[in-house]
Amino acid sequence: MEGIKTILTKEELENFQPRPALLKKGEASFHHSMTVHGSYANTTEHPRRAAVLNYFADGVISNTDGPMLFPKEDQRFHVAANIPKGQKMDGQFYPLVFDPKWLQHDRDNK
């Protein structure tokens, strides 16, 4: 949470009022990818674990030739396969998890 403060304007910083979303062990938080979110430092002796799943519509096109996550030098994160700018986001790291055609297939086979 301290990191976000370094990029806020003076006005944004004055209006910055984080709201806690206290989660119990095994609970999850779902939010829009553009939602500012974070956590304060883990002061326990136990690691804090998280999983991130990003969903987007079929047909989304890559807008970069660079890494999709973080550079390999940052060992905290895996770098997903780069998709060249202008190419459709698909493949092993960007699987199709829902296709409306699958619903039609189910209707046709009843």
Number of C-alpha atoms within 10 A of each C-alpha: 12 10 10 12 12 9 10 13 10 10 8 11 13 9 10 12 8 11 7 9 10 8 9 7 5 5 7 11 7 7 8 9 10 6 7 10 14 12 11 8 9 9 8 7 6 7 8 9 5 6 5 6 6 7 12 10 11 15 11 12 15 17 14 13 12 14 14 15 13 14 13 11 8 10 9 9 11 12 16 13 16 15 20 15 13 12 14 15 23 16 10 9 11 16 11 15 9 10 10 7 9 10 10 10 10 9 9 8 6 5
